[in-house]
């Protein structure tokens, strides 16, 4: 963008583009010829490669210095997870690394165990069923014992009742005669008959209790026997469950150990992959020495003093042109010197108050002006030195600082803005038609009335006429 205060060249904000412009600009300015440029590029490439190898060598040296301690640490870890025997404690470096190299290849396969989940589930279901039956029989035993106690209490009561009734005289159905007066007592006959029947009924019930009592006791004995059997079965089932749980815990411990072993083996394997042999280290040192010799040789072939002399000469001539152009366009800080910083790729104004870069030069009008004078000065120099650069430059909307693109009617533009725009276009027109002409292409919506401006207009894209016609295919 031509009014960008932070970017003087196209795509300069992209890192590699910035480096490419900075590295090749001395060549296009004529500070170096093609052979020197190739040598400088080769020198830069060799220096980058040298830094890489020196870094790799530093890592290698550091690794080897610390590798013995780390190797002993890994051996200790391998002994902890029983990949190595406790007495395997080598001392010499060669033995340490030979033993360590065998660890990653050791088998860490899981032992085969049957799937115990189904068996455990069946045993738990069986145990729970036995417990349910055990408690149900316990309830039945409690009920039977309660019934037995009640029957015994009831039997005692019947015996007591029969004892009291047995005190009465036996009644054989004959008339009851009073022993004192020898009179017949007819009223007692009915009562004695009733009491005799009661005695008989009590005796029958006592006999019935004596018959059913042993049966109830036998029933209780059977229930207690079944309960004892269930207790043994529950104990056996729980023992099997406990055994499976112990095996499962042991399996977990073994698998945890296997996982720890695998982690140790992985770390040791990664550690050994970083190991650099003494031969590889010697090879690195040899390559570094060769690169250093090549760098010294190329640097001796490059005349550094001549390069900087030419570059300063090109920068000085550009400074003269840009300072002159700044004053013609009446830009800010035109009382000082304006130059192109070929390292930072920006415009600098040297004033009595110090150096002022493009980004601190104030307004969009100045930014546009700095872009224009920089590229016009560069193309003037390219033509003077016959450099291999196409002889044209393209500016897109240089008037945007004064004529906003959204403004269709330019009749209300301030006269100062219009004079600045005319001065800018007149400057580009004149500098493009000097002793060493080059083509300046401007895309803008400004349409000034001056004859030289109208004679320079090639095309007007309005009312449906466009740079890219609508009927062109999209691909």
BAMARLO-180684 format. One line per field, with one value per residue (C-alpha): residue in three letters; chain; y, z, x. Coordinates in Angstrom, 3 decimals. Layout:
BEGIN
r [ALA_...]
c [A_...]
north [Y_...]
up [Z_...]
east [X_...]
This chain:
BEGIN
r [UNK_UNK_UNK_UNK_UNK_UNK_UNK_UNK_UNK_UNK_UNK_UNK_UNK_UNK_UNK_UNK_UNK_UNK_UNK_UNK_UNK_UNK_UNK_UNK_UNK_UNK_UNK_UNK_UNK_UNK_UNK_UNK_UNK_UNK_UNK_UNK_UNK_UNK_UNK_UNK_UNK_UNK_UNK_UNK_UNK_UNK_UNK_UNK_UNK_UNK_UNK_UNK_UNK_UNK_UNK_UNK_UNK_UNK_UNK_UNK_UNK_UNK_UNK_UNK_UNK_UNK_UNK_UNK_UNK_UNK_UNK_UNK_UNK_UNK_UNK_UNK_UNK_UNK_UNK_UNK_UNK_UNK_UNK_UNK_UNK_UNK_UNK_UNK_UNK_UNK_UNK_UNK_UNK_UNK_UNK_UNK_UNK_UNK_UNK_UNK_UNK_UNK_UNK_UNK_UNK_UNK_UNK_UNK_UNK_UNK_UNK_UNK_UNK_UNK_UNK_UNK_UNK_UNK_UNK_UNK_UNK_UNK_UNK_UNK_UNK_UNK_UNK_UNK_UNK_UNK_UNK_UNK_UNK_UNK_UNK_UNK_UNK_UNK_UNK_UNK_UNK_UNK_UNK_UNK_UNK_UNK_UNK_UNK_UNK_UNK_UNK_UNK_UNK_UNK_UNK_UNK_UNK_UNK_UNK_UNK_UNK_UNK_UNK_UNK_UNK_UNK_UNK_UNK_UNK_UNK_UNK_UNK_UNK_UNK_UNK_UNK_UNK_UNK_UNK_UNK_UNK_UNK_UNK_UNK_UNK_UNK_UNK_UNK_UNK_UNK_UNK_UNK_UNK_UNK_UNK_UNK_UNK_UNK_UNK_UNK_UNK_UNK_UNK_UNK_UNK_UNK_UNK_UNK_UNK_UNK_UNK_UNK_UNK_UNK_UNK_UNK_UNK_UNK_UNK_UNK_UNK_UNK_UNK_UNK_UNK_UNK_UNK_UNK_UNK_UNK_UNK_UNK_UNK_UNK_UNK_UNK_UNK_UNK_UNK_UNK_UNK_UNK_UNK_UNK_UNK_UNK_UNK_UNK_UNK_UNK_UNK_UNK_UNK_UNK_UNK_UNK_UNK_UNK_UNK_UNK_UNK_UNK_UNK_UNK_UNK_UNK_UNK_UNK_UNK_UNK_UNK_UNK_UNK_UNK_UNK_UNK_UNK_UNK_UNK_UNK_UNK_UNK_UNK_UNK_UNK_UNK_UNK_UNK_UNK_UNK_UNK_UNK_UNK_UNK_UNK_UNK_UNK_UNK_UNK_UNK_UNK_UNK_UNK_UNK_UNK_UNK_UNK_UNK_UNK_UNK_UNK_UNK_UNK_UNK_UNK_UNK_UNK_UNK_UNK_UNK_UNK_UNK_UNK_UNK_UNK_UNK_UNK_UNK_UNK_UNK_UNK_UNK_UNK_UNK_UNK_UNK_UNK_UNK_UNK_UNK_UNK_UNK_UNK_UNK_UNK_UNK_UNK_UNK_UNK_UNK_UNK_UNK_UNK_UNK_UNK_UNK_UNK_UNK_UNK_UNK_UNK_UNK_UNK_UNK_UNK_UNK_UNK_UNK_UNK_UNK_UNK_UNK_UNK_UNK_UNK_UNK_UNK_UNK_UNK_UNK_UNK_UNK_UNK_UNK_UNK_UNK_UNK_UNK_UNK_UNK_UNK_UNK_UNK_UNK_UNK_UNK_UNK_UNK_UNK_UNK_UNK_UNK_UNK_UNK_UNK_UNK_UNK_UNK_UNK_UNK_UNK_UNK_UNK_UNK_UNK_UNK_UNK_UNK_UNK_UNK_UNK_UNK_UNK_UNK_UNK_UNK_UNK_UNK_UNK_UNK_UNK_UNK_UNK_UNK_UNK_UNK_UNK_UNK_UNK_UNK_UNK_UNK_UNK_UNK_UNK_UNK_UNK_UNK_UNK_UNK_UNK_UNK_UNK_UNK_UNK_UNK_UNK_UNK_UNK_UNK_UNK_UNK_UNK_UNK_UNK_UNK_UNK_UNK_UNK_UNK_UNK_UNK_UNK_UNK_UNK]
c [A_A_A_A_A_A_A_A_A_A_A_A_A_A_A_A_A_A_A_A_A_A_A_A_A_A_A_A_A_A_A_A_A_A_A_A_A_A_A_A_A_A_A_A_A_A_A_A_A_A_A_A_A_A_A_A_A_A_A_A_A_A_A_A_A_A_A_A_A_A_A_A_A_A_A_A_A_A_A_A_A_A_A_A_A_A_A_A_A_A_A_A_A_A_A_A_A_A_A_A_A_A_A_A_A_A_A_A_A_A_A_A_A_A_A_A_A_A_A_A_A_A_A_A_A_A_A_A_A_A_A_A_A_A_A_A_A_A_A_A_A_A_A_A_A_A_A_A_A_A_A_A_A_A_A_A_A_A_A_A_A_A_A_A_A_A_A_A_A_A_A_A_A_A_A_A_A_A_A_A_A_A_A_A_A_A_A_A_A_A_A_A_A_A_A_A_A_A_A_A_A_A_A_A_A_A_A_A_A_A_A_A_A_A_A_A_A_A_A_A_A_A_A_A_A_A_A_A_A_A_A_A_A_A_A_A_A_A_A_A_A_A_A_A_A_A_A_A_A_A_A_A_A_A_A_A_A_A_A_A_A_A_A_A_A_A_A_A_A_A_A_A_A_A_A_A_A_A_A_A_A_A_A_A_A_A_A_A_A_A_A_A_A_A_A_A_A_A_A_A_A_A_A_A_A_A_A_A_A_A_A_A_A_A_A_A_A_A_A_A_A_A_A_A_A_A_A_A_A_A_A_A_A_A_A_A_A_A_A_A_A_A_A_A_A_A_A_A_A_A_A_A_A_A_A_A_A_A_A_A_A_A_A_A_A_A_A_A_A_A_A_A_A_A_A_A_A_A_A_A_A_A_A_A_A_A_A_A_A_A_A_A_A_A_A_A_A_A_A_A_A_A_A_A_A_A_A_A_A_A_A_A_A_A_A_A_A_A_A_A_A_A_A_A_A_A_A_A_A_A_A_A_A_A_A_A_A_A_A_A_A_A_A_A_A_A_A_A_A_A_A_A_A_A_A_A_A_A_A_A_A_A_A_A_A_A_A_A_A_A_A_A_A_A_A]
north [0.000_3.324_5.085_2.390_3.884_0.490_-1.110_0.534_-2.459_-4.957_-7.901_-6.524_-7.596_-11.252_-12.317_-14.143_-11.433_-8.805_-10.844_-11.383_-7.644_-6.714_-9.319_-8.518_-4.732_-4.124_-6.088_-4.082_-0.871_-1.937_-2.348_-5.902_-7.742_-11.068_-13.161_-11.251_-11.668_-15.421_-15.550_-13.590_-15.856_-18.906_-17.356_-16.723_-20.302_-21.730_-19.623_-20.857_-24.453_-23.826_-22.577_-25.680_-28.050_-26.143_-26.358_-30.076_-30.600_-28.681_-30.891_-33.990_-32.928_-32.012_-35.288_-37.365_-35.525_-36.222_-39.585_-41.764_-40.412_-40.769_-44.290_-45.333_-43.791_-45.799_-48.989_-48.336_-47.948_-51.170_-53.011_-51.598_-53.090_-56.358_-55.985_-56.476_-58.516_-56.565_-57.531_-56.147_-52.959_-52.385_-49.630_-49.202_-47.000_-49.660_-52.289_-49.824_-49.017_-52.643_-53.724_-50.775_-51.573_-55.021_-53.628_-52.318_-55.742_-57.654_-59.235_-57.440_-59.449_-59.796_-63.287_-65.121_-65.107_-66.494_-64.033_-64.088_-61.563_-64.116_-66.664_-64.006_-62.887_-66.464_-67.143_-63.915_-64.758_-68.267_-66.895_-64.306_-67.034_-69.228_-66.296_-65.587_-69.205_-69.256_-66.272_-67.619_-70.937_-69.005_-67.245_-70.578_-72.019_-69.001_-69.456_-73.209_-72.604_-69.977_-72.461_-75.182_-72.884_-71.928_-75.608_-76.425_-73.602_-74.770_-78.412_-77.243_-75.396_-78.500_-80.705_-78.212_-78.154_-81.957_-82.172_-79.923_-81.851_-85.222_-84.260_-84.879_-88.351_-90.632_-90.481_-93.751_-92.497_-93.704_-91.553_-89.387_-90.246_-87.833_-89.689_-87.880_-87.981_-90.694_-88.572_-88.537_-85.197_-84.976_-81.453_-82.685_-85.394_-83.022_-81.036_-84.141_-85.445_-82.136_-82.129_-85.726_-84.775_-81.816_-84.144_-86.440_-83.529_-82.209_-85.699_-85.983_-82.658_-83.614_-86.847_-84.927_-82.559_-85.542_-87.000_-83.770_-82.506_-84.888_-84.126_-80.378_-81.053_-83.250_-80.453_-77.951_-80.378_-80.728_-76.940_-76.515_-79.187_-77.450_-74.148_-75.697_-77.036_-73.599_-72.027_-74.362_-73.684_-69.929_-70.187_-72.264_-69.819_-66.824_-68.586_-69.041_-65.382_-64.280_-66.457_-64.867_-61.367_-62.185_-63.402_-60.248_-58.041_-60.016_-59.591_-55.834_-55.680_-57.668_-55.466_-52.337_-53.748_-54.516_-50.950_-49.565_-51.841_-50.636_-46.998_-47.636_-49.455_-46.585_-43.976_-46.031_-46.539_-42.776_-42.106_-44.523_-42.994_-39.689_-41.340_-40.186_-42.364_-41.003_-41.571_-39.369_-36.693_-36.783_-36.498_-33.414_-31.781_-32.555_-30.981_-27.892_-27.448_-27.778_-25.194_-22.759_-23.103_-22.560_-19.465_-18.005_-18.654_-17.012_-14.033_-13.563_-13.467_-10.857_-7.339_-6.064_-2.541_-2.188_-3.525_-1.030_1.792_1.038_0.610_3.931_5.612_4.263_5.272_8.771_9.299_8.059_10.458_13.405_12.446_11.790_15.046_16.967_15.148_15.801_19.522_19.475_17.774_20.046_17.096_17.417_17.684_18.781_21.167_18.141_15.191_12.291_8.880_5.203_2.868_-0.272_-2.400_-1.437_-0.874_2.416_6.156_8.268_12.070_13.432_16.682_18.953_17.245_13.735_10.883_10.550_7.262_6.997_5.645_8.849_11.338_12.323_12.134_9.950_12.712_12.302_8.507_8.591_11.127_9.025_5.952_7.899_9.616_6.337_4.349_7.214_7.696_3.975_3.730_6.818_5.108_1.755_3.481_5.449_2.272_0.124_-2.366_-5.455_-4.040_-3.608_0.059_0.712_1.348_1.081_3.279_2.522_5.544_7.937_10.615_8.680_10.814_13.834_12.276_9.528_6.615_6.769_10.420_10.413_14.178_15.889_19.402_20.008_19.070_21.683_23.753_22.866_19.170_19.621_21.546_18.760_16.113_18.076_18.632_14.869_13.876_16.596_15.277_11.700_12.997_14.961_12.343_9.686_11.757_12.757_11.752_8.173_7.717_4.876_4.149_5.191_3.565_5.188_3.756_6.538_8.133_11.652_13.396_16.737_19.296_20.146_19.368_17.252_15.197_14.659_13.713_11.050_9.359_6.054_4.692_5.713_2.827_4.192_3.356_-0.377_-0.104_-1.931_-2.967_-6.573_-6.812_-8.550_-11.048_-12.444_-16.013_-16.327_-19.016]
up [0.000_-1.077_2.138_4.413_6.894_7.861_4.445_1.613_-0.757_-1.883_0.585_2.710_5.857_4.948_6.666_3.798_1.299_3.531_3.747_-0.028_-0.739_1.755_0.360_-3.341_-3.183_-3.170_-6.414_-8.097_-6.859_-8.547_-5.346_-6.362_-9.681_-10.350_-9.370_-6.118_-5.382_-5.943_-3.678_-0.978_-1.220_-1.040_1.905_3.736_3.038_4.312_7.471_8.160_7.653_9.925_12.706_12.360_12.571_15.487_17.343_16.561_17.777_20.994_21.629_20.923_23.274_26.006_25.539_25.799_28.929_30.669_29.067_31.603_34.564_32.677_31.578_35.200_36.149_33.453_34.596_38.132_36.785_34.800_37.978_39.867_37.355_37.232_33.637_35.027_37.979_41.164_40.859_37.307_38.152_35.459_35.892_32.596_29.979_27.274_29.537_30.714_27.199_26.021_28.889_28.355_24.646_25.490_27.641_24.901_23.198_26.342_26.256_28.215_27.032_29.477_30.989_29.879_32.452_32.045_31.960_35.593_35.345_34.266_36.885_39.602_38.603_38.717_42.131_43.549_42.213_43.733_47.092_47.169_46.452_49.255_51.656_50.749_51.418_54.637_56.102_54.990_56.823_59.866_59.904_59.630_62.505_64.649_63.880_64.680_67.958_68.919_68.151_70.186_73.196_72.903_72.732_75.818_77.744_76.500_77.583_81.074_81.334_80.291_82.821_85.570_84.594_84.517_87.935_89.436_87.756_88.941_92.567_91.849_92.498_89.585_88.207_86.838_85.877_89.072_91.497_93.795_97.516_100.249_102.706_105.704_105.151_102.502_100.365_96.558_95.092_91.599_90.967_91.176_88.625_85.618_86.883_87.520_84.083_82.526_84.543_83.544_79.871_80.432_81.986_78.993_76.531_78.379_78.376_74.610_73.954_76.142_74.183_70.892_72.058_73.051_69.562_67.537_69.765_68.385_64.822_65.371_66.927_63.978_61.609_63.492_63.352_59.588_59.163_61.337_59.380_56.097_57.559_58.538_54.976_53.552_55.923_54.602_50.990_51.568_53.198_50.261_47.717_49.537_49.638_45.856_45.402_47.639_45.654_42.362_43.864_45.002_41.503_39.991_42.297_41.385_37.701_38.196_39.922_37.110_34.447_36.308_36.436_32.719_32.005_34.083_32.228_28.866_29.932_31.088_27.838_25.800_27.649_27.314_23.598_23.079_25.088_22.992_19.754_20.802_21.324_18.925_18.361_18.493_14.713_14.122_16.396_14.464_11.219_12.543_13.530_10.095_8.295_10.511_9.743_6.001_6.173_8.036_5.396_2.609_4.362_4.785_1.124_-0.133_2.198_0.829_-2.706_-1.770_-1.646_1.333_1.158_-2.502_-1.808_0.986_-1.089_-3.967_-1.649_0.097_-3.286_-4.424_-1.128_-1.361_-4.897_-3.875_-0.930_-3.249_-5.515_-2.642_-0.870_-4.103_-4.686_-1.116_-1.596_-4.960_-3.367_-0.289_2.118_5.845_6.993_3.481_5.068_6.067_4.136_3.043_2.429_1.875_4.701_2.766_5.922_7.538_4.120_5.052_4.448_6.944_7.240_8.828_10.575_13.094_15.704_14.816_12.493_11.731_10.125_7.734_10.415_12.454_9.601_10.423_7.747_4.856_2.452_3.628_3.511_-0.098_-1.008_0.555_-1.375_-4.647_-4.249_-3.124_-6.154_-8.599_-7.243_-7.411_-11.042_-11.942_-10.476_-12.113_-15.518_-14.849_-13.940_-16.555_-13.912_-14.861_-13.562_-15.736_-16.740_-15.260_-11.924_-10.967_-8.390_-7.225_-6.090_-5.005_-4.567_-1.862_0.911_-0.596_-2.680_-0.670_-2.978_-1.794_-2.970_-6.401_-6.836_-6.670_-7.169_-3.424_-2.821_-0.971_-3.209_-1.130_-1.557_-5.301_-5.630_-3.710_-6.015_-9.172_-7.826_-7.162_-10.658_-12.293_-10.390_-11.631_-15.170_-15.295_-13.647_-16.067_-19.083_-18.235_-20.000_-18.837_-19.245_-17.792_-17.762_-14.783_-14.644_-12.302_-11.415_-9.881_-9.950_-10.109_-13.473_-13.543_-16.363_-17.195_-20.769_-19.827_-17.509_-20.116_-22.719_-20.342_-19.739_-21.572_-20.407_-18.273_-16.573_-15.863_-16.648_-17.044_-18.578_-16.271_-16.192_-16.174_-18.406_-17.003_-19.891_-19.124_-17.785_-14.029_-14.578]
east [0.000_1.423_0.366_1.806_4.245_5.709_6.204_8.128_8.336_5.700_5.269_8.092_6.218_6.863_10.091_11.777_10.783_12.374_15.596_15.600_15.190_17.899_20.361_19.800_19.381_23.203_23.414_20.654_22.266_25.520_27.540_28.421_28.564_26.921_29.950_30.340_26.627_26.882_29.921_28.124_25.077_27.326_29.168_25.899_24.779_28.085_27.901_24.359_25.508_28.512_26.227_24.063_27.027_28.592_25.286_25.057_28.631_27.913_24.890_26.986_29.772_27.315_25.455_28.605_29.729_26.431_25.666_27.521_25.560_22.291_23.204_23.840_20.470_18.703_20.439_19.162_15.622_15.979_17.055_14.044_11.604_13.579_14.711_18.197_19.416_20.269_23.945_24.328_26.247_28.911_31.480_33.348_31.559_31.702_30.126_27.475_26.318_26.534_24.274_21.950_21.640_20.201_17.375_15.023_14.975_13.955_10.496_7.795_4.794_1.917_1.505_-1.611_-4.395_-7.884_-10.722_-11.860_-14.684_-17.312_-16.200_-16.234_-19.712_-21.074_-19.528_-20.923_-24.394_-24.136_-22.955_-25.728_-28.317_-26.933_-27.032_-30.656_-31.614_-29.521_-31.344_-34.754_-34.086_-32.911_-36.269_-38.103_-36.028_-36.862_-40.558_-40.407_-38.567_-41.095_-43.887_-42.156_-41.862_-45.531_-46.581_-44.533_-46.169_-49.535_-48.748_-47.798_-51.072_-53.045_-51.206_-51.950_-55.586_-55.832_-54.174_-56.794_-59.602_-58.211_-59.008_-62.720_-64.155_-64.601_-68.145_-69.491_-72.962_-74.726_-76.712_-74.623_-75.398_-74.401_-72.096_-73.615_-77.308_-77.388_-79.628_-79.389_-77.960_-79.394_-78.002_-74.380_-74.849_-74.878_-71.869_-69.802_-70.615_-69.470_-66.223_-65.484_-65.837_-63.466_-60.893_-61.152_-60.727_-57.664_-56.162_-56.733_-55.042_-52.081_-51.771_-51.878_-49.094_-46.977_-47.443_-46.622_-43.796_-41.137_-42.191_-41.671_-38.282_-37.326_-38.390_-36.201_-33.269_-33.639_-33.693_-30.609_-28.782_-29.635_-28.490_-25.144_-24.740_-25.486_-22.947_-20.252_-21.246_-21.192_-17.767_-16.479_-17.922_-16.419_-13.049_-13.170_-14.123_-11.260_-8.874_-9.959_-9.641_-6.108_-5.274_-6.793_-4.727_-1.619_-2.479_-2.833_0.539_2.149_0.584_1.663_5.158_5.004_3.851_6.714_9.115_7.807_8.227_11.791_12.590_11.131_13.170_16.340_15.688_15.200_18.353_20.421_19.098_20.674_24.020_26.683_29.689_33.202_33.425_30.381_31.818_35.101_33.125_31.303_34.572_36.032_33.044_33.220_36.912_36.255_33.452_35.690_38.407_35.853_34.488_37.966_38.734_35.512_35.982_39.476_38.039_35.450_36.811_34.871_36.288_35.345_31.848_31.164_32.670_30.313_27.334_28.047_28.407_25.025_23.394_24.929_23.614_20.179_20.294_20.993_18.087_15.644_16.569_15.970_12.664_11.535_11.958_10.182_7.158_7.391_7.269_7.906_11.543_12.595_15.100_17.208_18.616_16.388_17.915_17.044_18.112_19.100_19.275_15.975_14.315_12.719_13.083_15.041_15.087_18.253_17.313_18.938_16.743_17.891_16.974_13.251_12.082_9.162_6.840_7.245_6.762_3.240_0.562_-0.534_0.528_4.144_3.979_2.731_5.400_8.175_7.022_6.999_10.387_12.022_10.900_11.479_15.025_15.723_14.561_16.562_19.660_18.826_18.709_21.916_23.829_22.052_20.932_18.832_15.548_12.411_12.082_8.666_7.003_3.301_1.573_-1.967_-4.041_-1.285_-3.970_-5.829_-4.312_-6.137_-8.939_-10.655_-11.621_-15.245_-15.514_-17.160_-17.512_-14.106_-15.489_-15.614_-11.979_-9.967_-7.662_-4.586_-5.319_-5.829_-2.541_-0.731_-2.187_-1.286_2.225_2.600_1.417_3.542_6.560_5.985_5.373_8.626_10.838_9.589_10.656_14.224_17.447_17.004_13.241_11.208_7.500_5.373_1.930_-0.596_-4.012_-6.092_-9.557_-8.106_-8.741_-6.987_-7.610_-3.998_-3.007_0.015_-2.241_-4.951_-2.329_-1.023_-4.407_-4.579_-7.943_-10.894_-12.677_-16.119_-19.770_-19.192_-15.713_-13.287_-9.640_-10.861_-13.960_-17.025_-17.150_-13.721_-13.892_-13.376_-10.759]
